[in-house]
Amino acid sequence: MLEWNTRFAFLVLISSALSATPAFAYVGPGAGLTAIGTMVAVILAILLAVIGFVWYPLKRMMRQKRTERTSTESPRDDSRGSQ
């Protein structure tokens, strides 16, 4: 069950969204391309930040497991070369 504050916030959000009127404003081509470019840059920055926070710890963990695996393996027997 939703709390009273959450219900009130939801009601205010819905009522303000339904009572919005069109702005009848002109957005020129320069401002439109700037807005589109800014939105693309923000989305890519957020996406790369998420990838960075996920990928680099995984990469470090994989490298650590690889070094542990190679250090626990027994050294190879190179007796064939020495006579």
Secondary structure as GFF3:
##gff-version 3
##sequence-region A 1 83
A	DSSP	alpha_helix	4	18	.	.	.	ID=ss1
A	DSSP	alpha_helix	29	72	.	.	.	ID=ss2
###
